[in-house]
Amino acid sequence: MSDVKKTAADGQKTGGIGTKLQEQSAASPQAGLNAQAAGSVNSSLLPTYARYPITLVKGEGSWLWDDKGNKYLDFMCGLAVTNLGHAPQRIKEALIKQLDELWHVSNLFHIPNQEAAAKLLTDNSSADAVFFCNSGAEANEAAIKLARRYHQKVAGTGRYEIITFEQSFHGRTLATLTATGQEKVKEGFGPLPEGFRYIPLHDIEALEAAITDKTAAIMLETILAEGGVIPVEPAFIQHVAKLCKERGLLLIIDEIQTGMGRTGKLFSFEHYGIEPDIFTLAKGLGSGFPVGAMLAKGHLVEAFSAGSHGSTFGGTPLATAVVKATVETIVGDNLSARAAEMGDYLIAQLHDKLDGHPLVQTIRGKGLMIGIVCKEPIAALIAEGQKRGLLVVSAGPNVIRLLPNLLVSREEIDQAVSLLAAIFADQTATA
């Protein structure tokens, strides 16, 4: 019996991983997740996460194991974080080596790993300078601050407003959740900071009308990942870049989830023949180690003079040892091209198995960031996947998001697609 089949059989014998969640979500798609958000009555953690009823304890490559010995094929990657799979050997060796030498010093001192990691990023991108931090939200916060400070301290325009797009997601700090084009993340956090305007995606007329003498920058994801895995039309991206040049605005590309090879290029903006003034990275940058980065063109460097911005833990010897090894692996092994190839294969297999299914509306994405857009809420489908040994994640109530690692094999893709096809077939049979 295969590992995946054994997991499913074991799950059925014990009542099934996710069975309770599935039953709860049958009445309300979010009910099961809301129940999990309450957490254990004995937990000392704030209940900020709608946790699945699974405790994962070990990972290797594309696979995870829980505390009961069940094995799962991971098509979540910690939300596009473990781009090299779980516990990649080269990254582990770099981290262990650094653990034996030096963990932390203040950024008041030179940090060789930080310099080396920054040079790798600038040598392989259109950027000229890097600021290291700890997360995607911090990277986007730095981008917002840099855009404002450039216009106020260098360009002298006094501009401060940033245009973003509906359904976008840029983080959880006050500034980045305000930049986010989704009202649900802002609920209860008012008053929010001023300086952000939102327009519908792909609405050129609305975009041009939103630009004023206060506009400092336009901030854009090339794929709205959390918003539903919505690829932005190339012509629109190119028009945004053209507008920024014509109007003296900065173009900020949020690469938190799309960067580091995920979409088939090292950075997703490379698909469109543009060069942003600023772009941000996190997630796949550290192979699971918490790190973020904001990258900028040379003409912006003056805006971030000494003392203007900082981070106690940004770019530590440990974090940048991991960044260096991660970038070297992705670039050296040409994993972006591999992600493009495997993404094409995954999409083709999904079309072969799911096209024409009554629950499936469309399949969209780029590289190894793929969304299965469904006609109904998908919480029960995700729970059933967990029961059968497959981990996927939502992107809104109706979209199943697939985020396998860049080294995923064809055999693992075949297993995942077969499981998904069976789940969809059974869902139809019981509807």
KABELCOR-V117886 format. One record per residue. N is the residue number from 1. RES is the residue in one letter. SS is DSSP state (hx for helix, st for strand, lp for the rest). Layout:
N,RES,SS
N,RES,SS
This chain:
1,M,lp
2,S,lp
3,D,hx
4,V,hx
5,K,hx
6,K,hx
7,T,hx
8,A,hx
9,A,hx
10,D,hx
11,G,hx
12,Q,hx
13,K,hx
14,T,lp
15,G,lp
16,G,lp
17,I,lp
18,G,lp
19,T,hx
20,K,hx
21,L,hx
22,Q,hx
23,E,hx
24,Q,hx
25,S,hx
26,A,hx
27,A,hx
28,S,lp
29,P,lp
30,Q,lp
31,A,hx
32,G,hx
33,L,hx
34,N,hx
35,A,hx
36,Q,hx
37,A,hx
38,A,lp
39,G,lp
40,S,lp
41,V,lp
42,N,lp
43,S,lp
44,S,lp
45,L,lp
46,L,lp
47,P,lp
48,T,lp
49,Y,lp
50,A,lp
51,R,lp
52,Y,lp
53,P,lp
54,I,lp
55,T,lp
56,L,st
57,V,st
58,K,st
59,G,st
60,E,st
61,G,st
62,S,lp
63,W,st
64,L,st
65,W,st
66,D,st
67,D,lp
68,K,lp
69,G,lp
70,N,lp
71,K,st
72,Y,st
73,L,st
74,D,st
75,F,lp
76,M,lp
77,C,hx
78,G,hx
79,L,hx
80,A,hx
81,V,lp
82,T,lp
83,N,lp
84,L,lp
85,G,lp
86,H,st
87,A,lp
88,P,lp
89,Q,hx
90,R,hx
91,I,hx
92,K,hx
93,E,hx
94,A,hx
95,L,hx
96,I,hx
97,K,hx
98,Q,hx
99,L,hx
100,D,lp
101,E,lp
102,L,lp
103,W,lp
104,H,lp
105,V,lp
106,S,lp
107,N,lp
108,L,lp
109,F,lp
110,H,lp
111,I,lp
112,P,hx
113,N,hx
114,Q,hx
115,E,hx
116,A,hx
117,A,hx
118,A,hx
119,K,hx
120,L,hx
121,L,hx
122,T,hx
123,D,hx
124,N,lp
125,S,lp
126,S,lp
127,A,lp
128,D,lp
129,A,st
130,V,st
131,F,st
132,F,st
133,C,st
134,N,lp
135,S,lp
136,G,hx
137,A,hx
138,E,hx
139,A,hx
140,N,hx
141,E,hx
142,A,hx
143,A,hx
144,I,hx
145,K,hx
146,L,hx
147,A,hx
148,R,hx
149,R,hx
150,Y,hx
151,H,hx
152,Q,hx
153,K,hx
154,V,hx
155,A,lp
156,G,lp
157,T,lp
158,G,lp
159,R,lp
160,Y,lp
161,E,st
162,I,st
163,I,st
164,T,st
165,F,st
166,E,lp
167,Q,lp
168,S,lp
169,F,lp
170,H,lp
171,G,lp
172,R,lp
173,T,lp
174,L,hx
175,A,hx
176,T,hx
177,L,hx
178,T,hx
179,A,hx
180,T,lp
181,G,lp
182,Q,lp
183,E,hx
184,K,hx
185,V,hx
186,K,lp
187,E,lp
188,G,lp
189,F,lp
190,G,lp
191,P,lp
192,L,lp
193,P,lp
194,E,lp
195,G,lp
196,F,st
197,R,st
198,Y,st
199,I,st
200,P,lp
201,L,lp
202,H,lp
203,D,lp
204,I,hx
205,E,hx
206,A,hx
207,L,hx
208,E,hx
209,A,hx
210,A,hx
211,I,lp
212,T,lp
213,D,lp
214,K,lp
215,T,st
216,A,st
217,A,st
218,I,st
219,M,st
220,L,st
221,E,lp
222,T,lp
223,I,st
224,L,st
225,A,lp
226,E,lp
227,G,lp
228,G,lp
229,V,lp
230,I,st
231,P,st
232,V,lp
233,E,lp
234,P,hx
235,A,hx
236,F,hx
237,I,hx
238,Q,hx
239,H,hx
240,V,hx
241,A,hx
242,K,hx
243,L,hx
244,C,hx
245,K,hx
246,E,hx
247,R,hx
248,G,lp
249,L,lp
250,L,st
251,L,st
252,I,st
253,I,st
254,D,st
255,E,lp
256,I,lp
257,Q,lp
258,T,lp
259,G,lp
260,M,lp
261,G,lp
262,R,lp
263,T,lp
264,G,lp
265,K,lp
266,L,lp
267,F,lp
268,S,hx
269,F,hx
270,E,hx
271,H,hx
272,Y,hx
273,G,lp
274,I,lp
275,E,lp
276,P,lp
277,D,lp
278,I,st
279,F,st
280,T,st
281,L,st
282,A,lp
283,K,hx
284,G,hx
285,L,hx
286,G,hx
287,S,lp
288,G,lp
289,F,lp
290,P,lp
291,V,lp
292,G,st
293,A,st
294,M,st
295,L,st
296,A,st
297,K,lp
298,G,hx
299,H,hx
300,L,hx
301,V,hx
302,E,hx
303,A,hx
304,F,lp
305,S,lp
306,A,lp
307,G,lp
308,S,lp
309,H,lp
310,G,lp
311,S,lp
312,T,lp
313,F,lp
314,G,lp
315,G,lp
316,T,lp
317,P,hx
318,L,hx
319,A,hx
320,T,hx
321,A,hx
322,V,hx
323,V,hx
324,K,hx
325,A,hx
326,T,hx
327,V,hx
328,E,hx
329,T,hx
330,I,hx
331,V,hx
332,G,hx
333,D,lp
334,N,lp
335,L,hx
336,S,hx
337,A,hx
338,R,hx
339,A,hx
340,A,hx
341,E,hx
342,M,hx
343,G,hx
344,D,hx
345,Y,hx
346,L,hx
347,I,hx
348,A,hx
349,Q,hx
350,L,hx
351,H,hx
352,D,hx
353,K,hx
354,L,hx
355,D,lp
356,G,lp
357,H,lp
358,P,lp
359,L,lp
360,V,st
361,Q,st
362,T,st
363,I,st
364,R,st
365,G,st
366,K,st
367,G,lp
368,L,lp
369,M,st
370,I,st
371,G,st
372,I,st
373,V,st
374,C,st
375,K,lp
376,E,lp
377,P,lp
378,I,lp
379,A,hx
380,A,hx
381,L,hx
382,I,hx
383,A,hx
384,E,hx
385,G,hx
386,Q,hx
387,K,hx
388,R,hx
389,G,lp
390,L,st
391,L,st
392,V,lp
393,V,st
394,S,st
395,A,lp
396,G,lp
397,P,lp
398,N,lp
399,V,st
400,I,st
401,R,st
402,L,st
403,L,lp
404,P,lp
405,N,lp
406,L,lp
407,L,lp
408,V,lp
409,S,lp
410,R,hx
411,E,hx
412,E,hx
413,I,hx
414,D,hx
415,Q,hx
416,A,hx
417,V,hx
418,S,hx
419,L,hx
420,L,hx
421,A,hx
422,A,hx
423,I,hx
424,F,hx
425,A,hx
426,D,hx
427,Q,hx
428,T,hx
429,A,hx
430,T,hx
431,A,lp
